[in-house]
Amino acid sequence: MTVTYDYAGKRVLVTGGTRGLGAGIAHAFAAAGADVVICARNPAPASSGVPLPTGAAGGRIRFVRADVRDADDVERLFDGLDRLDVVVNNAGGSPYANVAESSARLHRRVLELNLLAPLLVARRAHPLLAASGGSVIMIGSVSGVRPSPGTSAYGAAKAGLHHLAACLAAEWAPAVRVNTVVVGLARTEEAAGHYGGAFGQVAATIPAGRMATAEDVAAACLWLAAPGYVTGAQILVHGGGETPAWNWLTSDEISR
């Protein structure tokens, strides 16, 4: 069965939309006919393989430079928007850094990017979304629902993001819906550095047998953005989760 969506005449903002999951989400909405605005601190590199559609594949994508951690930049970003139907708060991430061995400034910046920035964007988007009956989609992470050693501040921020979405869904109902896509282990252009290139071993820990793709996450976003009853929900896009370590350690079938 093929599910198609028609977002012609709709405007979608995707933060961090120049690469990875964000680029995949932006392209999915553009392919469905939406006018997509992506923002990031820097444009996509020419070598990224992420062209911006100009109408042949549906809608169009335009880039606006903005650091969503900065309230003034967020204000400037929205000054250029006269209407908005969907916000996808995707910008986020974190380097691997043990808390005891890294700076307070690093962890503050991680919290700002992954929790404060989505709050600032959603807050500024609210009047436009209320006028259109639109929605906010937060891109969360399984790091926010289970221990995240090495990225503790990131995990804590994502846990806060999940709760923020639930709170905003209650505050802004019924005019604006707010939902979260909780993403599991994902394969993007940045994943090789994070997982050490061990994609086969990582995929083996996932019941679905593979890591999530940008297309998987985009499909969930397209569904959540469509008008409907769902709000305050967390949609788990994690392929069934991750097999617990004890299961591997006690299994006779482990390849050594």
C-alpha angles and dihedrals in degrees: 000000000000120000117203130188131202113211096160110147092019126116120217129188117205116186115211088017100149098086146004119011092350093058091048091051092047093050092048092055092044090051087053090056103263127143099238127200116194125189136191139143090264135021120255112278113255088240094054094095091229108123119187112241116234099195107295092099095038124277127013135255124217128184127227119185110232140144103219091200088070116077092207091053090049090052091050091049092054094043086073095054122083095177139012135187105176136022119195109194097204105141110113147098142133141221118242106268130155110226096232092050102045138067128272088231092060093053092045090054091048090053091047093052098043102037114011095044095055089048092052093047095046092047093052092044094051100091092048093046092046089054093052099036088243137156146233122226118196117203102221132175142226084239085077094056102042135030113296107194112190092022100052097144090049092051092048091049092050091049087053090047092054090052092044090056092052091049094048091047088059095041096048102037132156097012097052127028120212124194139162132226106207104206123205128201104331134193111224134143088275096049096087092067094044097047097032092243091288093131095148094054092043093049089051090064091058119083091219089059097236143058121261119267131212087254091058092053093043091054090057091048093051090053095046093047093055114096111270150113100280116109134143089028132139113214111200112218098177106113093248096318127268127310108247115252092238089061090058094044094053097041120107089204097067112123110232 
